[in-house]
Amino acid sequence: MLNRFLNITHTVSSPFAPALLAVVLAGLLPNLAQAAEEPTVLVTGSNRGIGLELARQYAERGWNVIATARKPEVADDLKAIQAKHPKLVIVQLDVTDHQRIDELAAEYQGKPIDILINNAGISGGHEKSKFGEMDLDVYPQVHAVNVVGPTKMAEAFIDSVAISDQKKIINITSGQGSIGRTWGCCSIYRSSKAALNMMMRNISIDLKKQGITVGLVSPGFVRTGFTPGLDLPMMITAEESARGVIAVIDEYDIEDTGTFVGHDGKEWPW
Ligand SMILES: NC(=O)c1ccc[n+]([C@@H]2O[C@H](COP(=O)([O-])OP(=O)(O)OC[C@H]3O[C@@H](n4cnc5c(N)ncnc54)[C@H](OP(=O)(O)O)[C@@H]3O)[C@@H](O)[C@H]2O)c1
């Protein structure tokens, strides 16, 4: 719609242009008013890292952002974004707390959420994942955050997503969840993301008939608290990652549902 509007204003050059433009604008006004209703995005784990950047960039677009954090009281970076963009709301959420997820979903019942982004994730500590020395006690926690949390979020918020315009559930997965491209290491984390991929691929089939798009996006190799002390040439910033992820989400539609792509839009092998 916006592109069509720009094309019209650029090509009108006759003396009748102002009148013509007024007529065109009158026809567009209802749509422009609708455009003022900005979309809504919910991002889990948005107090730092990639989630923080996703929240920031959507807020800069003027969207309504529901930014969740386990501890809002210490989410200072998020509060700084909110100070500039008051349409961002900060809400407390631990994705392993299913009762809290249900409470929050009930608060948003009847309100559209265009994009639910399941971003919160943990590695469990790669040193606990070495074969022969695995600390299998961390596995349930990694699974609870990386697989069960996103699944519970999708189920709880499905009605709000279903009544939105964009109808997207996007999961921040990882290239490390690709079975086809694995090269060892990090077994606990990798298998949790592979499980997330299967869960969401499956759910995408269930939801396709409702026109709901389910996406799996790998954010790249990003310098965040997730990769402490690592600074390798192929790594990108959270800002770059979020920019790529948002561009991918913009293009993601029902025809792509259930696919596994990178922040560069390239498909990953399962
Ligand atoms: N960084 C990378 O290279 C990379 C690569 C591939 C995929 N990813 C994925 O990208 C996503 C974001 O990672 P990141 O790099 O931004 O990591 P990060 O800097 O460690 O941030 C992780 C976020 O998840 C939140 N979180 C952890 N456990 C949670 C829980 N139980 N409930 C709610 N929130 C929780 C954290 O909140 P607290 O501050 O409260 O801990 C934090 O906001 C993750 O899913 C990760 O697997 C990252």
The ligand as an ORCA input file, in Angstrom:
! r2SCAN-3c Opt
* xyz 0 1
  N      24.352    -16.038     20.511
  C      24.427    -16.936     19.568
  O      25.469    -17.104     18.886
  C      23.222    -17.794     19.235
  C      23.333    -18.667     18.147
  C      22.254    -19.454     17.807
  C      21.080    -19.362     18.532
  N      20.984    -18.519     19.594
  C      19.695    -18.464     20.281
  O      19.264    -17.128     20.359
  C      18.415    -16.950     21.485
  C      18.887    -15.730     22.270
  O      20.216    -15.974     22.669
  P      21.235    -14.807     23.057
  O      22.463    -15.049     22.289
  O      20.571    -13.497     23.007
  O      21.516    -15.264     24.568
  P      21.653    -14.429     25.930
  O      22.358    -13.159     25.702
  O      22.229    -15.431     26.886
  O      20.135    -14.106     26.306
  C      19.263    -15.153     26.648
  C      17.936    -14.552     27.061
  O      17.061    -15.641     27.407
  C      16.525    -15.346     28.704
  N      16.154    -16.558     29.437
  C      16.933    -17.569     29.837
  N      16.201    -18.470     30.511
  C      14.934    -18.005     30.536
  C      13.709    -18.466     31.071
  N      13.628    -19.608     31.774
  N      12.590    -17.733     30.880
  C      12.645    -16.571     30.190
  N      13.773    -16.057     29.684
  C      14.898    -16.778     29.845
  C      17.636    -14.588     29.419
  O      17.091    -13.926     30.552
  P      17.986    -13.675     31.902
  O      18.757    -12.420     31.657
  O      16.979    -13.564     32.975
  O      18.894    -14.862     32.060
  C      18.054    -13.652     28.297
  O      17.147    -12.590     28.184
  C      18.476    -18.261     22.265
  O      17.341    -19.041     21.972
  C      19.725    -18.957     21.727
  O      19.640    -20.351     21.806
  C      22.041    -17.722     19.955
*
